[in-house]
């Protein structure tokens, strides 16, 4: 990604008072009524009502929380964020907004680091170290494809797509080797769909079609849950004691 940033850096450019008219004529004071000769009876006081007992303090609604649910939420958040940041980076690159691209690319890589830490929290430091460069690899291929579009280089675009499709097999093998509940084919299929939905976003950005780009982004974002959910479920199944409520 650094080489892409350097490449881009060479060529990219850069909120009252109302008064009365007259006084009314004075009217004679009314003759006071004579005082009654008989005292009025004193009314009987109403009995004091018995106060109601205080209302019981409502108990807070029960919440559902577990380590398994936390894992689902964390993976869904990180993977969805990955798509949003990747689309921000490619959109800025194709729009020749250098400063925005650099900021988005840095945030995208920070997201990759967080993903690797999530993997490491389950499988250990060695798995964390192995995951990060492998995950960054497909981002590099996405950068290559974006460069091909920017340069109108069909050959570069085709190679990047081929590299991305081959990557799905590599990533599928990595996850299936770590978790027997994940097959290589299933993981590869999910990652392939991720790549194709993200590619649709980039293609629309390159074509200058924001309506299509954002509709494609919604689809790409939604798809990441289809990766996060089975991944979380497979991890919980693999380590049931670690994820007991």
Secondary structure, DSSP 8 states (H G I E B T S, - for coil): -HHHHHHHHHH-B-------SS--------------SS----------------------------HHHHHHHHHHHHHHHHHHHHHHHHHHHHTTBHHHHHHHHHHHHHHHHHHHHHHHHHH-HHHHHHHHHHHHHHHHHHHHHHHHHHTT-HHHHHHHHHHHHHHHHHHHHHHHHH-TTS-HHHHHHHHHHHHHHHHHHHHHHHTT-HHHHHHHHHHHHHHHHHHHHHHHHHHHHHTTTTT--
